[in-house]
Amino acid sequence: MKYLLAMYLNPDVMAGLSEPEMDGIMTGHQEFIRTIRESGEMIGTQALAPVADSSVVRVRGGLPAITDGPFLESKEFLAGYYLVDVENKERALELAAMIPDAAIDGLAVEVREIVFFADAESSIPGS
């Protein structure tokens, strides 16, 4: 079963962390990646650029309307994710709890099952 472990960041929370706490997060992610690589559960991971650098595209009347900034007005934003292939949801939850962000007040990791998966090599259903 494939799961998305989505990490949400609150810039205010991150700004309040000390340098050793930030270093601990980075070290924790390195250890987590090593763990899920060794277990064979890692499909991939991506970190996203700051939300201030994002753009939103909406097509209205056949014309794209592009705005700067995040899709939602929110304190928390998607900062990155891990894509894992695990035996069951319980293991996905166990892995999410190992991500250092989950232990910091104001940050969270969302666990969502992947119901459709395609990559550059796989064919699209129905084609």
PyMOL commands that set and color helices and strands:
alter all, ss='L'
color gray80, all
select helices_A, chain A and resi 11-15+19-38+51-53+89-98+100-103
alter helices_A, ss='H'
color red, helices_A
select strands_A, chain A and resi 2-9+42-47+55-60+63-68+77-85+108-113
alter strands_A, ss='S'
color yellow, strands_A
deselect
rebuild
show_as cartoon
